[in-house]
Amino acid sequence: MAHGYEFRVDITESLELSGELENNIYLENEYDFVFICFENGNRGSFMYARYISKQLMKKYKIPFLLIQTKTDVVVEDNFDKNINKFCHRYGIGLVRLSSKFGYDIDQPWLFCFRLLTGNQNIDLLRLSLVDNNI
């Protein structure tokens, strides 16, 4: 099975974005697939993810997936509406991940990579946490 790897410096340099990028974006080296992570309820985190998404769509034509973490946290109603509107408008895939069941929220890209590649070594409880709008 292939594994997910982080390429923080390479992506930051190639996209010419700020150093903050290293905490939000991950590239899987075999499939050139980017995961953009943002925290539920954190408007700044979402705005930054939105900015990166637009850069990837317009400039680089790199396939990517938005990952919304900590979805078990209760937030204002408009937060989810804005996310859904953005994803629908641009046809962006969104995966929502909860942190309730002992899921390691610091590695959402690895979890999503396993889902995308069809790795069966994931229990049903974890699969049930995902609302996949692809």
C-alpha positions in Angstrom: 0.0 0.0 0.0 1.2 3.5 -0.8 1.5 5.9 2.1 0.7 9.7 2.4 3.7 12.0 2.8 4.0 15.7 3.6 5.9 18.0 1.3 5.6 21.2 3.2 8.6 23.1 1.9 8.2 22.0 -1.8 4.5 23.1 -1.9 5.2 26.4 -0.1 7.9 27.3 -2.6 6.0 26.1 -5.7 2.8 27.9 -4.8 4.6 31.0 -3.6 2.4 31.3 -0.6 3.2 32.2 3.0 4.8 29.9 5.5 1.4 29.3 7.1 0.7 27.0 4.2 2.7 24.2 5.8 0.0 23.6 8.4 -2.9 23.4 6.0 -2.0 21.7 2.8 -0.6 18.2 2.1 0.5 16.5 -1.1 0.3 12.7 -1.7 3.3 12.0 -3.8 2.0 9.1 -6.0 -1.2 10.8 -7.1 -0.3 14.5 -6.8 -3.5 15.0 -4.8 -3.7 17.9 -2.3 -5.6 17.9 1.0 -6.5 21.3 2.3 -7.5 21.2 6.0 -9.5 23.7 8.0 -11.0 23.7 11.5 -14.7 23.7 12.0 -15.9 27.1 13.3 -12.6 28.8 12.6 -13.5 31.4 10.1 -9.8 32.4 9.5 -8.9 28.8 8.8 -11.7 28.5 6.3 -10.9 31.8 4.5 -7.3 30.6 4.2 -8.4 27.2 2.8 -10.7 29.0 0.4 -7.8 31.2 -0.8 -5.6 28.2 -1.3 -8.4 26.4 -3.2 -8.8 29.2 -5.6 -5.1 29.3 -6.2 -5.0 25.6 -6.9 -8.0 25.8 -9.3 -6.9 28.8 -11.3 -3.1 28.7 -11.4 -2.0 25.1 -10.9 -4.8 22.8 -12.0 -3.9 20.4 -9.1 -6.7 18.0 -7.9 -7.5 18.6 -4.2 -10.0 17.9 -1.5 -11.2 20.1 1.4 -11.1 18.5 4.8 -13.2 20.1 7.6 -11.9 18.9 11.0 -13.6 18.8 14.4 -17.1 18.7 13.1 -18.5 17.6 16.4 -17.9 21.1 17.7 -21.0 23.2 17.6 -20.6 26.4 15.6 -22.8 29.2 14.1 -25.2 28.1 11.4 -23.7 30.3 8.7 -20.4 28.6 8.9 -21.6 25.4 7.3 -23.8 27.3 4.8 -20.8 29.3 3.6 -18.7 26.1 3.2 -21.5 24.3 1.3 -22.1 27.2 -0.9 -18.4 27.6 -1.8 -18.0 23.8 -2.5 -21.1 23.6 -4.6 -20.2 26.7 -6.6 -16.8 25.4 -7.6 -17.5 21.7 -7.6 -15.1 21.0 -4.7 -15.1 17.7 -2.8 -15.5 18.1 1.0 -14.9 15.5 3.7 -16.1 16.3 7.2 -14.2 14.6 10.1 -15.3 14.3 13.7 -12.8 14.1 16.6 -15.3 12.3 18.9 -14.1 8.7 18.5 -10.4 9.0 19.3 -9.5 10.0 15.8 -6.1 11.6 15.5 -7.1 15.0 14.2 -3.5 15.9 13.4 -3.4 13.5 10.5 -6.6 14.0 8.5 -4.7 13.7 5.2 -3.6 10.2 5.9 -7.1 9.2 6.9 -8.6 10.7 3.7 -5.8 9.2 1.6 -6.8 5.7 2.8 -10.4 6.4 1.9 -9.6 7.6 -1.6 -7.4 4.6 -2.3 -9.9 2.1 -1.0 -7.7 0.7 1.7 -9.9 -1.8 3.7 -7.9 -1.5 6.9 -10.3 1.1 8.3 -13.0 0.1 10.7 -16.7 0.9 10.0 -16.9 3.3 12.9 -14.3 5.6 11.3 -15.9 5.3 7.9 -19.2 6.4 9.4 -17.6 9.7 10.5 -17.2 10.8 7.0 -19.8 12.9 5.1 -18.3 12.8 1.6 -19.8 15.4 -0.9 -17.7 14.4 -3.9 
